[in-house]
Amino acid sequence: MNRPISPPPTKRRKLSPNQESPEAQPPCSTPTPNPDDSILRVYSWNINGITPFLPASQKPITSFFTTKTASPISNKNTSGTVVKDSLHHVSLREFLRRHKWPQILCLQEVKIAHSDIKTQNLVRAAVNPSRRGKSPTLEAGDPEEEEGEGDEGPRYTVHFTLPTDKHNARGPGGTGKVYGVCGILRHDISQSSTLRVRDVDWDHEGRISIIEICLSNLRKPHHNDDDSPQKSSTTTVPTPTARKGEKLAIWNIYAVNGTSNIWRDPKTGQVKGTRHDKKLDMHKRMMRECRAMSASGYRILIIGDLNIAPQRIDGFPNLRMYPMQHCINRADFNKRFLGKGDGEVGEDGGEGREDGEGWEGVDIWRHLHGQERKYTYHPRGVEWGSNCDRVDLAIASRSMVENGEVVGAEIWDSEVERGPSDHVPISVDIRFRT
C-alpha cells in the first residue's frame, strides 16, 4: 500500500554502547481540572487516520479478523512490562473525558475525503454524548461500556479542513483519504467569544485551519447547554475569561513532509518542484500570514505536527541530517519561526531563508521545560523509545511568553496515549489577562 509516512523512515546511527534508549514511560498522570477559569487548554494530536475512532459497525471488515489482545508489535517496554497496543476500543469522547474536557482539541492527518459527509458526521457524533448516555464508539458488552453510562460532559462542535487538491492529495486509490485537519471545540467557547474557524486560500491539501477567537462576551463557568441531548445538573466546566477584545489565533497545522517526490501545481498539475520545495513554500506563506495577523492585533499559537525537529536534542538516537535538504528545511523553519538564536541553525543546515523575513515565536516546550527529553513521534513496529522525534510543536507569539500568558505544556508520551497512532498528544495551557 502506498501511503505517506510522517516522518519517513531514515537511516539512523546505531546506538553506541554508552548511549541508552529513553525508557518507555508509564501512562502520564491524569490531568487535573482547571481550577482557574482564565486558563484555555489546547490539545493537539496527529491521529494517523480517523477509522479506529469511529463506531465499530463502520470499521472495515478486515478489522474483524484481528484479535483484541495486545499487538505482537512493541508489546513490551524497555523494562519488560507487557503493554497493550491500544488498537481497539479507542474513543475520542473517552480521550476528552480522560483529559478533563479541554476547550480545544486539534487533530491532524484525519484522512477523510472532502466529499465524505457521512464520516464527518460520525466524527461529530463520536465526540459528543450519545442519547443513551454512552460513548457512541463502544460496542455492547464492552468492559468500557459501563464507564460511558451517565455521560455528563460538555458538547463539542467539529470543524474540518480537508484536501481538495486532485494532483497532490489523491490518497490511496485516488480516494482523497489523506492529510486533513480537524478542530474540536467545546460548545461554550463559541458562546463566550466571537469565534471564526477558517482555512487559507493557498492551502489545498487540508493542512491548515485557523481558529480565531475574540473574547468579547465574558461568562461565568456553567453547566451543559440547553440543547444537549442529555442535560447535566452536576457537571461544571470553566469558561475562560479575559479582557474584552482579546484576540487569539490558534493555527492547527499538519505541515508538509519534505521528500524528493513531485510537487504539482494544484490547478494545472504541472510539476513545480519537489515536496521539499512545497515545504519551504508553506513555511514562507505561514510566516507572512502570521506577521500580518500579528500586525492586526492577534496573538498566535501554532500547534500541530510541524514535521520538523528543531534541535539536536529533539531526535533520538540522533537528529535526521541526511539528505542535506532536511537540514536546509530545518534551518529555514527555525529562522522563520524561532529567530536566529533558536535551534542551532548554522550548525544544522546553513543560512536557511534568504529573504530576511521572519516571525519570531517561542518553542513552548523548550521555554518551559529546558533540555528535558520527550518525543512525540514514536513509529510502530519498533521498540518504544528506540527511534523517536519531537516534531509535534507548540509555538507562541513572543509577546504571549513575555506577558506570562503561556503557563503550561505537556507531551503525553506513553503507549497508552499514542493509541492507534504513531504520534502522542501534546497540550498547552494559556492564561488570559483578566
C-alpha positions, 0 to 999 in steps of 0.5 A, spaced: 500 500 500 502 506 498 501 511 503 505 517 506 509 516 512 510 522 517 516 522 518 519 517 513 523 512 515 531 514 515 537 511 516 539 512 523 546 511 527 546 505 531 546 506 538 553 506 541 554 502 547 554 508 552 548 511 549 541 508 552 534 508 549 529 513 553 525 508 557 518 507 555 514 511 560 508 509 564 501 512 562 502 520 564 498 522 570 491 524 569 490 531 568 487 535 573 481 540 572 482 547 571 481 550 577 482 557 574 477 559 569 482 564 565 486 558 563 484 555 555 487 548 554 489 546 547 490 539 545 493 537 539 494 530 536 496 527 529 491 521 529 494 517 523 487 516 520 480 517 523 477 509 522 479 506 529 475 512 532 469 511 529 463 506 531 465 499 530 459 497 525 463 502 520 470 499 521 472 495 515 471 488 515 478 486 515 478 489 522 474 483 524 479 478 523 484 481 528 484 479 535 483 484 541 489 482 545 495 486 545 499 487 538 505 482 537 508 489 535 512 493 541 508 489 546 513 490 551 517 496 554 524 497 555 523 494 562 519 488 560 512 490 562 507 487 557 503 493 554 497 493 550 497 496 543 491 500 544 488 498 537 481 497 539 476 500 543 479 507 542 474 513 543 475 520 542 469 522 547 473 517 552 480 521 550 476 528 552 473 525 558 480 522 560 483 529 559 478 533 563 474 536 557 479 541 554 476 547 550 480 545 544 482 539 541 486 539 534 487 533 530 491 532 524 492 527 518 484 525 519 484 522 512 477 523 510 475 525 503 472 532 502 466 529 499 465 524 505 459 527 509 457 521 512 464 520 516 464 527 518 458 526 521 460 520 525 466 524 527 461 529 530 457 524 533 463 520 536 465 526 540 459 528 543 454 524 548 450 519 545 442 519 547 443 513 551 448 516 555 454 512 552 460 513 548 457 512 541 464 508 539 463 502 544 460 496 542 455 492 547 458 488 552 464 492 552 468 492 559 468 500 557 461 500 556 459 501 563 464 507 564 460 511 558 453 510 562 451 517 565 455 521 560 455 528 563 460 532 559 460 538 555 458 538 547 463 539 542 462 542 535 467 539 529 470 543 524 474 540 518 479 542 513 480 537 508 484 536 501 481 538 495 487 538 491 486 532 485 494 532 483 497 532 490 492 529 495 489 523 491 490 518 497 490 511 496 486 509 490 485 516 488 480 516 494 482 523 497 483 519 504 489 523 506 492 529 510 486 533 513 485 537 519 480 537 524 478 542 530 474 540 536 471 545 540 467 545 546 460 548 545 461 554 550 467 557 547 463 559 541 458 562 546 463 566 550 467 569 544 466 571 537 469 565 534 471 564 526 474 557 524 477 558 517 482 555 512 487 559 507 486 560 500 493 557 498 492 551 502 489 545 498 491 539 501 487 540 508 493 542 512 491 548 515 485 551 519 485 557 523 481 558 529 480 565 531 477 567 537 475 574 540 473 574 547 468 579 547 462 576 551 465 574 558 461 568 562 461 565 568 463 557 568 456 553 567 453 547 566 451 543 559 447 547 554 440 547 553 440 543 547 444 537 549 441 531 548 442 529 555 442 535 560 447 535 566 445 538 573 452 536 576 457 537 571 461 544 571 466 546 566 470 553 566 469 558 561 475 562 560 475 569 561 479 575 559 479 582 557 474 584 552 477 584 545 482 579 546 484 576 540 487 569 539 489 565 533 490 558 534 493 555 527 492 547 527 497 545 522 499 538 519 505 541 515 508 538 509 513 532 509 519 534 505 521 528 500 524 528 493 517 526 490 513 531 485 510 537 487 504 539 482 501 545 481 494 544 484 490 547 478 494 545 472 498 539 475 504 541 472 510 539 476 513 545 480 518 542 484 519 537 489 515 536 496 521 539 499 520 545 495 512 545 497 515 545 504 519 551 504 513 554 500 508 553 506 513 555 511 514 562 507 506 563 506 505 561 514 510 566 516 507 572 512 500 570 514 502 570 521 506 577 521 500 580 518 495 577 523 500 579 528 500 586 525 492 586 526 492 585 533 492 577 534 496 573 538 498 566 535 499 559 537 501 554 532 500 547 534 500 541 530 505 536 527 510 541 524 514 535 521 520 538 523 525 537 529 528 543 531 534 541 535 539 536 536 536 534 542 529 533 539 531 526 535 533 520 538 538 516 537 540 522 533 537 528 529 535 526 521 541 530 517 541 526 511 539 528 505 542 535 506 535 538 504 532 536 511 537 540 514 536 546 509 528 545 511 530 545 518 534 551 518 529 555 514 523 553 519 527 555 525 529 562 522 522 563 520 519 561 526 524 561 532 529 567 530 536 566 529 538 564 536 533 558 536 535 551 534 542 551 532 541 553 525 548 554 522 550 548 525 544 544 522 543 546 515 546 553 513 543 560 512 536 557 511 531 563 508 534 568 504 529 573 504 530 576 511 523 575 513 521 572 519 516 571 525 519 570 531 515 565 536 517 561 542 518 553 542 513 552 548 516 546 550 523 548 550 521 555 554 518 551 559 521 545 560 529 546 558 533 540 555 528 535 558 527 529 553 520 527 550 518 525 543 512 525 540 513 521 534 514 514 536 513 509 529 510 502 530 513 496 529 519 498 533 521 498 540 518 504 544 523 509 545 528 506 540 527 511 534 523 517 536 522 525 534 519 531 537 516 534 531 509 535 534 510 543 536 507 548 540 509 555 538 507 562 541 507 569 539 513 572 543 509 577 546 504 571 549 511 568 553 513 575 555 506 577 558 506 570 562 500 568 558 503 561 556 503 557 563 503 550 561 505 544 556 505 537 556 507 531 551 503 525 553 508 520 551 506 513 553 503 507 549 497 508 552 496 515 549 499 514 542 493 509 541 492 507 534 497 512 532 504 513 531 504 520 534 502 522 542 498 528 544 501 534 546 497 540 550 498 547 552 495 551 557 494 559 556 492 564 561 488 570 559 489 577 562 483 578 566 
